[in-house]
Amino acid sequence: MSAIHKVSIALTSEQIGVLKAAVDTGDYATTSEIIREAIRDWQFKRELRQEDIQRLRQMWDEGKASGKAKQVDLDGLRQEGRLRLAKMSRTRRNAS
């Protein structure tokens, strides 16, 4: 286990009240436990954001490397999408 270091943070009275209420109701053993969980959640979300940014950069690079942009037939794409959706719907109905 990592060494434990004590830090000081400034919270509003409302935030302190919410933390203490969570401890008083037994949801958490201590306010420190709540803060540690919040930091773990923040770390997890931060890692996900970094992965998303990396994936977007990769997609951007792939798009640039694929050559010049071409004209897109939006009506044709919509029609293709509708046909695929209808086919999926028929397949699901037949499987039931």
ZIBELJO-V271227 format. One record per residue. N is the residue number from 1. PHI is phi in radians with two decimals (* if undefined). PSI is psi as a letter, one per 20 degrees, with the letter a starting at -180 (999 if undefined). OMEGA is omega in degrees with one decimal (none if undefined). Layout:
N PHI PSI OMEGA
N PHI PSI OMEGA
This chain:
1 * q 179.7
2 -1.22 q 175.9
3 -1.14 q -179.8
4 -1.62 p 177.3
5 -2.10 q -179.9
6 -1.65 p 175.9
7 -2.23 r 179.5
8 -2.01 p 177.1
9 -2.24 q 178.4
10 -1.79 p 178.9
11 -2.21 q 176.6
12 -1.31 r 177.3
13 -1.03 h 179.0
14 -1.10 g 179.6
15 -1.12 g 177.5
16 -1.07 g 179.3
17 -1.05 g 179.4
18 -1.15 g 179.1
19 -1.09 g -178.7
20 -1.12 h 178.5
21 -1.12 h 178.7
22 -1.12 h 177.2
23 -1.25 g -178.9
24 -1.07 h 179.6
25 -1.44 i 177.8
26 1.55 j 177.8
27 -1.12 h 178.9
28 -2.38 q 179.3
29 -1.38 h -178.0
30 -2.53 r 175.3
31 -1.17 h 177.4
32 -1.08 h 178.1
33 -1.07 h 178.9
34 -1.13 g -179.2
35 -1.12 g 178.5
36 -1.08 g 178.0
37 -1.11 g 178.7
38 -1.07 h 179.7
39 -1.20 h 176.8
40 -1.07 g 177.5
41 -1.07 g 179.0
42 -1.08 g 179.4
43 -1.08 g -179.8
44 -1.08 g 179.6
45 -1.11 h 179.3
46 -1.12 g 177.4
47 -1.09 g 178.2
48 -1.08 g 177.8
49 -1.07 g 179.4
50 -1.09 g 177.6
51 -1.12 g 178.3
52 -1.08 g 179.1
53 -1.09 g 179.1
54 -1.10 g 179.8
55 -1.12 g 178.1
56 -1.11 g 177.7
57 -1.10 g 178.6
58 -1.11 g 179.4
59 -1.12 h 177.5
60 -1.06 g 179.8
61 -1.08 g 178.5
62 -1.11 g 179.0
63 -1.11 g 178.8
64 -1.11 h -177.7
65 -1.28 i -176.3
66 -1.35 i 176.3
67 1.91 a -177.5
68 -1.18 q 177.1
69 -1.18 q 179.8
70 -2.08 q 176.7
71 -1.11 p -179.3
72 -1.91 p 176.9
73 -1.59 n -176.2
74 -1.11 h 178.5
75 -1.09 g 177.9
76 -1.14 g 177.9
77 -1.11 g 177.8
78 -1.06 g -179.5
79 -1.10 g 177.5
80 -1.07 g 178.6
81 -1.10 g 178.4
82 -1.10 g 178.8
83 -1.13 g 178.8
84 -1.11 g 179.1
85 -1.12 g 178.7
86 -1.10 g 179.1
87 -1.12 g 178.2
88 -1.11 h 179.6
89 -1.11 g 178.7
90 -1.12 g -179.6
91 -1.09 g 179.1
92 -1.15 g 178.8
93 -1.10 g -179.1
94 -1.22 h -179.1
95 -1.35 h -177.4
96 -1.35 999 none
